[in-house]
Amino acid sequence: MLRRRRVNRFPPPFRAAPRRRRARSEAEARRKVRDEAGSSESSSGGGREGTRPMTMAMEAQSRRGTNDGATGSPIEAGSDAASASRSRTTTGARRPRTVVVNLAVLVALGIPCAGCHTPLFRAQSPDAEPVAESEPSGTPLVGDLTFPSGMHYVLVEGVGLVTGLDNTGSDPPPSPERDALKTEMQTHDAMRPDAILASKRTALVVVRGYLPPGVRKGDKIDIEVASPARFETTSLHGGWLMQARLREVAMIDNQVRRGDVDALGGGDVLVNSVFREGASDEPSGLLKGRVLGGGVSTTTRKLGLMIREDSASVRASTMIAAVINERFHHFENGDKLGVAKPVNAKFIELSISPRYRNNVARYVRVVRSISLAESPVDRAARLHQLESKLLEPTTSATAALQLEAIGKDAIETLRKGVRSRDVEVRFYAAEALAYLDDSEAAGPLAEIIAAERAFRWHGLTALATMDHVSAYDGLTGLLSHPSAEARYGAFRAMQARNPRDPLVRGEILADSFAFHILPGTGEPLVHFARTRRPEVVLFGNDLTMAPPPFLLAGRRIMVKKQDARQVKVIRFEAGEEDRVVICPSRLDAVIRAIVELGGRYEEVYEAVRGAKAGNYWPGRLAVNANASSGRVYDRNSSESPPDDGADGYRVTNPVPELFQDRLDGTPDRADPDAPDDRVSADASEAPESTSFLGTIRGWFSPGGTSE
């Protein structure tokens, strides 16, 4: 007679334990809870009351179940199926046992009871930094059990070859850089690499860039190039960087170790001296430069949450992922998926919600502010408590984050904050509402952006996330603001919101740079970008310039007066006939004529700067009117600080990725837990993080100024 082979319903390690072993573990859990409860009662009379909110929260999570999340993880399926028979109860006699078991699980997960203080970061993570503990809310949050992973910037570097120089290059001496470049050239089947390197029209450069947190394959980054000081190269002006491979480099066991290729870089080199007044003849300004948007990431960096060592388990990982997925989701190939994926007992991988793509640091802070589990009654009580904190300026930032983490149920509470008379309360409430795409956020945000520099970059990023038409109205209104950074910031936010918007779509001139004209009632302004991509933006209606008698645009292009309304743009070459273009004396027409004659981004800038310096054009000229870290809002001051270029207004909030410039020395950590209510505290900026090659040779230094 054949015996039927018993088939396990669940594969290891999710197979249900034998009944005897399960009963023993439950008995041990109950004994542990009784012992801890007894000890807490002997030391303090409030022990049982402190654990009651946690028990109710765990009961709510048990009733909700973890299988309604959108993770699709086998961990969830195994955990739910294995516990299905244990959770079925038809009478009230076994209810106390359910409460005891849930409390035992809560203790095993390491969730703090109400009133306990728990540091948000622990020292065992290389990504974590200690932060100030916030006032406990009594509700267990995701951040109580986790700390972020992958929130640092990754430095990638390599060697490259700049070509097209005007006899300002050099033959690099024997060195590790030369050997590395020759190896790279051989992989591209370059013929006679030594002859190429010996040419005065080429130069060896060191290339570096930074991969931000959550970067995806194909994302563009700025890269920096520099010629080593001991080489004989005199200038990189007008050069083109051939495709270079960038890797992470580290010193391990006294040996240089290189990782896989993380990015590729190449394109027009924009030397630093172009945008630095009086630095055109300085060697440092001619030997260093950038390729704006010239780097392309070849990898996707994982972003996630690490579970604390004393709380790590499959059940904890699954439960945390489930509550996150109830709040956030994304679409992939038409399927609606949760953003959290429990990879193992210690790590939960996070996909970035599209609404937070330009502010990853805030996204992680909001995720860590999600409640692990709470009943409707508990949530109503917490909403009332958070409302009181929201209306207090010193706690409004933290309260707004927790309300944003709750989601739509918190919109009415946040709207009360928007109606507050206090600027901070109004801003933090409106910022949270913007990420919930509520129309009442746009008006207050636009008003505060216009009046207060300390909140400008965070407010613009919040408006860029909104789909509601009120955000578009708020941003277009800022295009005529007196501040150059407010106008350009609004332009960039509109691009991030909808790149196909006809108002900000613009055009590409001669495959060299982007060109935009934005009519408006404000003072005429021309803005040149030094990050992300070469870009010229003209603001205002009056673009007419007085025809100059003589104006240079580089070494080979000149602008001269033709008559009262026209100018003549001339390109001259030795031994060749001059090329001439006659155009109206409007700034946009002159720019197009320069490009038609072969002028590049830097030649256009030199012409506009000359027109401004000679008073041939009455408007303003700005370069990279972008975010600067460390601004402060003074709660005790009734006066708004001076605008563009004012010193002393520094905030500790991380600058959103939409406006961050890591190559100019922005701190290399997008700190997801810097308390937003510290905006009135004066804090020093973090020092520049130097590359491995830069450490041993001192080739790089922070740069970038604006006029």
FIBA-511995 format. One record per residue (C-alpha): x negated, y negated, z. Coordinates in steps of 0.25 Angstrom, whole numbers, padded with zeros to 4 digits, always signed. Each point is the difference from the previous one (the first is absolute). Example, Ala and Ser with C-alpha at 12.3 -4.5 7.8 and 13.67 -1.06 7.14 Angstrom:
<recs>
-0049+0018+0031
-0006-0014-0002
</recs>
This chain:
<recs>
+0000+0000+0000
-0006-0013-0004
-0001-0011+0010
+0004-0014-0004
-0012-0009+0002
+0003-0012+0008
-0002-0013-0007
-0004-0013+0008
+0009-0011-0003
-0010-0011+0002
-0015+0001-0004
-0011-0003+0010
-0001-0010+0007
+0014-0003+0000
+0006+0014+0003
+0009+0000+0012
-0006+0005+0013
+0005+0013+0006
+0012-0001+0010
-0009+0004+0012
-0011-0010-0003
+0010-0011-0003
+0007+0002+0014
-0014+0000+0007
-0004-0013-0007
+0013-0007+0003
-0001+0005+0015
-0014-0006+0000
+0005-0013-0006
+0011-0001+0010
-0009+0002+0012
-0010-0010-0006
+0011-0010+0000
+0005+0003+0014
-0014-0002+0005
-0002-0013-0007
+0013-0005+0004
-0002+0004+0015
-0014-0007+0000
+0005-0013-0006
+0012+0000+0010
-0010+0001+0011
-0008-0012-0005
+0011-0008-0005
+0015+0001+0001
+0003-0004-0014
-0006+0012-0007
+0013+0007-0005
+0005-0013-0005
-0012-0003-0008
+0001+0013-0007
+0015-0001-0003
-0002-0009-0012
-0010+0009-0006
+0009+0012+0002
+0012-0007-0007
-0009-0004-0012
-0005+0014-0002
+0015+0005+0001
+0003-0010-0011
-0011+0005-0008
+0004+0014+0002
+0015-0003-0004
-0005-0008-0012
-0010+0012-0005
-0013-0002-0007
+0005+0007-0013
+0008-0012-0005
-0013-0008-0002
-0005-0001-0015
-0014+0006+0003
+0003+0013-0007
-0011+0006+0009
-0001+0015+0003
-0003-0004+0014
+0014-0005+0002
+0007+0012-0006
-0008+0009+0009
+0003-0008+0012
+0015-0001-0002
+0002+0014-0004
-0008+0006+0012
+0008-0009+0010
+0014+0002-0007
+0003+0012+0009
-0005-0007+0013
+0008-0013-0002
+0014+0007-0002
+0008-0002+0012
+0015+0002+0002
+0003-0003+0014
-0005-0011+0010
-0006+0010+0009
-0014-0001-0007
+0000-0015-0002
-0009-0002+0012
-0010+0010-0006
+0000-0008-0013
-0004-0012+0007
-0011+0006+0007
-0006+0006-0012
+0001-0013-0008
-0007-0007+0012
-0011+0011+0000
-0002-0003-0015
-0001-0014+0003
-0010+0002+0010
-0008+0009-0009
+0000-0010-0011
-0006-0010+0010
+0011-0011-0003
-0001-0010+0012
+0012-0002+0009
+0007-0013+0002
-0009-0010+0006
-0013+0007-0003
-0012-0008-0007
-0006+0007-0012
-0011-0006-0008
+0003+0000-0015
-0014+0003-0004
-0009+0011+0005
-0015+0000-0002
-0001+0013-0007
+0004-0006-0013
-0010-0007-0009
+0011-0008-0005
+0005-0005+0013
-0003-0012+0008
+0005-0003+0014
+0011-0010+0000
+0008-0007+0011
+0011+0008+0006
+0014-0005-0002
+0011+0000+0010
+0006+0013+0001
+0014+0001-0006
+0004+0013+0007
+0003+0006-0014
-0010+0010-0005
-0006-0005-0013
-0008+0006-0011
-0012-0008+0004
+0000+0006+0014
-0004+0013-0006
-0008-0004-0013
-0011-0010-0005
-0002-0004-0014
-0010+0007-0010
-0006-0006-0013
+0002-0015+0004
-0015-0004-0003
-0006-0005-0013
-0009+0009-0007
-0012-0006-0006
-0004+0006-0014
-0013-0004-0007
-0009+0004-0011
-0010-0005-0011
+0004-0006-0013
-0005-0007-0013
+0004-0014-0004
-0001-0003-0015
+0002-0012-0009
-0010-0009+0008
-0006-0012-0007
-0014+0005+0002
+0001-0001+0015
-0001+0014+0004
-0012+0009+0003
-0007+0013+0000
+0002+0006+0014
-0012+0005+0007
-0002+0015+0004
+0010+0002+0011
+0011+0009+0005
+0010-0009-0006
-0006+0001-0014
-0001+0015+0001
+0015+0000+0004
+0004-0008-0011
-0008+0008-0010
+0007+0013+0005
+0014-0007-0002
-0004-0005-0014
-0004+0015-0004
+0013+0005+0004
+0006-0010-0010
-0010+0005-0011
-0007-0013-0001
-0011+0000-0010
-0014-0005+0005
+0005-0005+0014
-0014-0006+0003
+0001-0009-0013
+0013-0005+0005
-0004-0003+0014
-0012-0008-0006
+0008-0009-0008
+0002-0015+0005
+0014+0001-0003
+0003+0010+0010
-0001+0001+0015
+0001+0010+0011
+0010-0003+0011
+0005+0006+0013
+0015+0001+0000
+0010+0001+0012
+0015+0000+0003
+0010+0003+0011
+0011+0010-0001
+0012-0005+0009
+0008+0009+0009
+0010+0008-0008
-0006-0003-0014
+0005+0008-0011
-0007+0006-0012
+0000-0010-0011
+0001-0012+0009
-0009-0012-0003
-0010-0007+0009
-0010-0011-0001
-0015+0004-0001
-0012-0007+0003
-0013+0000-0007
-0014-0005+0004
-0014+0001-0006
-0011+0004+0011
-0008-0012+0004
-0013+0007-0003
+0004+0002-0015
-0004-0011-0011
+0015-0002-0004
+0003-0015-0001
+0015+0000-0002
+0012+0009-0002
+0008-0011-0007
+0008+0004-0012
-0003+0015+0003
+0009+0012-0002
-0001+0012+0010
+0000+0013-0007
+0008+0011+0007
-0006+0003+0014
+0004+0012+0009
+0002-0004+0015
-0002+0010+0011
+0001-0001+0015
-0015+0000+0005
-0005+0003+0014
-0012+0004+0008
+0001+0014+0006
-0012+0006+0007
-0009-0010-0006
+0004+0003-0014
+0009-0008-0010
+0012+0008-0003
+0010-0004-0011
+0014+0005-0001
+0009+0002-0012
+0003-0011-0010
+0011-0008+0007
+0001-0012-0010
-0005-0005-0014
-0003-0014-0003
-0004-0009-0012
+0004-0013-0007
-0004-0015-0001
-0009-0004+0011
+0004-0013+0007
-0012-0006+0007
+0002-0007+0013
-0006-0013-0004
+0012-0002-0009
+0009-0004+0011
-0011-0006+0009
-0002-0015-0002
-0015-0003-0001
-0004+0014+0000
-0002+0003-0015
-0015-0001+0001
-0001+0009+0013
-0006+0013-0002
+0010+0007+0009
+0012-0006-0007
-0005+0005-0013
-0004+0014+0004
+0013+0004+0007
+0014+0000-0005
+0013+0008-0001
+0008+0008-0010
+0014-0004+0003
+0009+0012+0000
-0011+0008-0007
+0000+0011+0009
+0010+0012-0001
+0002+0010+0011
-0002+0015-0004
+0006+0005+0013
+0012-0001+0009
-0003-0003+0015
+0008+0008+0010
+0007-0009+0010
+0006+0007+0012
+0002+0002+0015
-0009+0008+0009
+0007+0006+0012
-0006-0001+0014
-0009+0012+0004
+0009+0003+0012
+0013-0001-0008
-0004+0007-0013
+0009+0012-0004
+0008+0004-0012
+0013-0004+0007
-0005-0014+0003
-0005-0002-0014
+0013+0005-0006
+0008-0008+0010
-0008-0013-0003
+0001+0002-0015
+0015+0002+0001
+0003-0013+0007
-0009-0008-0009
+0007+0006-0012
+0014-0004+0005
-0005-0014-0001
-0009-0001-0012
+0000+0008-0013
-0005-0002-0015
+0004+0006-0013
-0009+0009-0008
+0004+0005-0014
+0014-0004+0004
+0000+0008+0013
+0003-0007+0013
-0011+0004+0009
-0005-0004+0014
-0013-0008+0002
-0005+0009+0011
-0006+0014-0002
-0004+0009+0012
-0013+0006-0005
-0004+0007+0012
+0001-0001+0015
-0009-0013+0001
+0003-0008-0013
+0012-0005-0007
-0003-0006-0014
+0008-0013-0003
+0004-0005-0014
+0001-0015+0000
+0014-0005-0001
+0001-0009-0013
+0005-0011+0008
-0013-0001+0008
-0009+0003-0011
-0006-0014+0001
-0001+0000+0016
-0005+0014+0004
-0004-0004+0014
+0014-0005+0003
+0006+0013-0006
-0008+0008+0010
+0004-0009+0012
+0014+0002-0004
-0001+0015-0001
-0006+0001+0014
+0011-0008+0005
+0011+0010-0004
+0007+0007+0012
-0003+0015+0001
+0014+0002+0004
+0012-0007+0007
+0014+0001+0002
+0010-0010-0006
+0002-0005+0014
-0015-0002+0003
-0001-0007-0014
+0010-0010+0004
-0006-0003+0013
-0014-0001-0006
+0006-0010-0011
+0005-0009+0011
-0014+0001+0007
-0007-0003-0013
+0009-0012-0002
-0005-0006+0012
-0014+0002-0003
+0002-0005-0014
+0005-0014+0005
-0013-0001+0008
-0012-0005-0008
-0010+0008+0008
+0007+0013-0003
+0007-0003-0013
-0010+0006-0010
+0000+0014+0007
+0015-0001+0002
+0002-0003-0015
-0009+0012-0004
+0008+0010+0008
+0013-0006-0005
-0005+0001-0014
-0004+0015+0003
+0015+0002+0004
+0005-0004-0014
+0013-0005-0004
+0006+0001+0014
-0009-0011+0005
+0004-0010-0011
+0010-0007+0009
-0010-0002+0011
-0010-0005-0009
+0009-0010-0006
+0002-0006+0014
-0015-0002+0000
+0000-0008-0013
+0010-0010+0006
-0010-0003+0012
-0006-0014+0001
-0014+0006+0002
-0009+0001-0012
-0006+0013+0004
+0013+0007+0004
+0006-0005-0013
-0012+0005-0008
-0002+0014+0006
+0015+0003-0001
+0001-0005-0015
-0013+0008-0003
+0007+0013+0005
+0013-0003-0007
-0008-0002-0013
-0005+0014+0000
+0014+0004+0002
+0004-0008-0012
+0010-0008+0007
+0004-0013-0007
-0001-0009+0013
-0015+0002+0000
-0004-0008-0012
+0005-0014+0004
-0007+0000+0014
-0013+0006-0006
-0001-0010-0011
+0002-0011+0010
-0011+0005+0009
-0010+0003-0011
+0001-0015-0005
-0002-0005+0014
-0009+0009+0007
-0013+0005-0005
-0002+0011+0011
+0011+0008-0005
-0001-0003-0015
-0007+0013-0005
+0009+0009+0007
+0013-0007-0004
-0004+0000-0014
-0003+0015+0000
+0014+0002+0007
+0007-0008-0011
-0007+0008-0011
+0006+0013+0006
+0014-0005-0001
+0010+0004-0012
+0010-0010+0004
+0001-0012-0009
-0001-0009+0012
-0015+0004+0001
-0002-0005-0015
+0007-0013+0003
-0009-0002+0012
-0013+0003-0007
+0003-0009-0012
+0003-0011+0009
-0014+0001+0005
-0006-0002-0013
+0001-0015+0001
-0005+0000+0014
-0012-0010+0003
-0009+0011+0005
-0008+0007-0010
-0001+0013+0008
+0016+0000+0002
+0002-0002-0015
-0010+0010-0005
+0004+0010+0011
+0015-0001-0004
-0005+0002-0015
-0007+0013+0005
+0011+0004+0008
+0009-0001-0012
-0009+0008-0008
+0000+0011+0010
+0015+0000+0001
+0002+0001-0015
-0012-0001-0009
+0010+0000-0012
+0007-0013+0004
-0002-0010-0012
-0003-0011+0010
-0013+0007+0005
-0003+0010-0011
-0009-0009-0008
-0010+0004-0011
-0014+0006-0002
-0009-0009-0008
-0010+0007-0009
+0000+0012+0009
-0008-0009+0010
+0009-0006+0011
+0015-0001+0003
+0006-0014-0003
+0013-0005+0007
+0008-0013-0001
+0010-0003+0011
+0008-0013-0002
+0004-0007+0013
+0002-0013+0007
-0012+0000+0009
-0014-0006-0003
-0007+0006-0012
-0009+0011+0005
-0010+0010-0007
-0004+0012+0007
-0011+0010-0003
+0000+0014+0006
-0013+0006+0006
+0007+0013+0004
+0008+0011-0007
-0001-0005-0014
-0005-0012-0008
+0012-0009+0000
+0004-0015-0003
+0013-0005+0006
+0005-0014-0004
+0010-0006+0009
+0009-0012-0003
+0005-0008-0012
-0010-0010-0003
-0012+0007-0007
-0005-0012-0008
-0014-0004+0001
-0007-0012-0005
-0009+0003-0012
-0015+0001+0006
-0011-0006-0008
-0009+0012+0003
+0003+0012+0008
-0008+0013+0001
+0006+0014+0001
-0012+0009+0002
-0012-0001-0009
+0006+0001-0013
+0014-0007+0000
+0003-0014+0001
+0013-0008+0001
+0000-0014-0006
+0010-0011-0003
+0007+0000-0013
+0010-0011+0002
+0009-0005+0011
+0008+0013+0000
-0009+0011-0006
-0014+0006+0004
-0010+0007-0008
-0005+0013+0005
-0014+0004-0006
-0008+0013+0001
-0015-0002-0005
-0010+0011-0002
-0015-0001-0004
-0001+0002-0015
+0015+0001-0002
+0011-0009-0005
+0008-0007+0011
+0014+0006+0003
+0011-0011+0003
+0014+0001+0005
+0009-0013+0001
+0011+0001+0010
+0009-0009+0009
-0006-0006+0012
+0008+0009+0009
-0007+0009+0010
+0007+0013-0005
-0004-0003-0014
-0014-0003+0003
-0001+0013+0008
+0005+0008-0012
-0010-0007-0010
-0012+0003+0009
+0005+0015+0000
+0002+0000-0015
-0015-0005-0002
-0005+0012+0009
+0000-0007+0014
+0002+0009+0012
+0006-0002+0014
-0012-0007+0005
-0001-0010-0012
+0015-0003+0002
-0002-0003+0015
-0012-0009-0003
+0008-0008-0010
+0011-0002+0010
-0009-0003+0011
-0007-0011-0009
+0013-0006-0004
+0004-0001+0015
-0014-0006+0004
+0001-0010-0011
+0015-0004+0004
+0005+0004-0014
+0010+0008+0007
+0008-0005+0012
+0004+0014+0006
-0007+0009+0010
-0009+0011-0002
-0001+0012+0010
-0008+0013+0000
+0005+0012+0007
+0010-0007+0009
+0002+0013+0007
+0002+0006+0014
-0011-0003+0011
+0000+0008+0012
+0001-0005+0015
+0011-0011-0001
+0007-0004+0013
+0013-0005+0003
+0001-0009+0012
+0012+0003+0008
-0002-0013+0008
-0001-0009-0011
+0012-0007-0006
-0008-0005-0012
-0003+0008-0013
-0015+0002-0003
-0006-0007-0012
+0001+0008-0013
-0011+0005-0010
-0013+0002+0006
+0002-0003+0014
-0008+0007+0011
+0003+0006+0013
+0013+0007-0003
-0003+0014+0002
+0009+0012+0002
-0004+0015+0003
+0010+0006-0009
-0006+0008-0011
+0002-0007-0014
+0009+0008-0009
-0006+0008-0011
+0007-0009-0010
-0009-0012+0004
-0013+0007+0006
-0014-0002-0006
-0009+0010+0006
-0012-0004-0008
+0000-0014+0007
-0002+0006+0013
+0015+0003+0005
-0001+0010+0012
-0001+0014-0006
+0012+0006+0009
+0014-0002-0003
+0004+0001+0015
+0014+0006+0001
+0001-0004+0014
-0005-0014+0002
+0011-0006+0009
+0007-0011-0009
+0003-0008+0013
-0015-0003+0001
+0001-0011-0011
-0003-0011+0010
-0012+0006+0005
-0014-0004-0005
-0008+0012-0005
-0013+0002-0007
+0000+0006-0014
-0007+0014-0001
-0013-0001-0007
-0003+0004-0014
-0001+0015-0002
-0012+0002-0008
-0002+0012-0010
-0011+0010+0001
-0008-0005-0011
+0002-0015+0005
-0005+0004+0014
-0013+0005-0005
-0003-0011-0010
+0009-0012+0003
+0005-0002-0014
+0014-0004+0004
+0006-0012+0007
+0014-0005+0002
+0004-0010-0011
+0012-0008-0005
+0004-0014+0002
+0012-0008-0006
+0000-0014-0004
</recs>
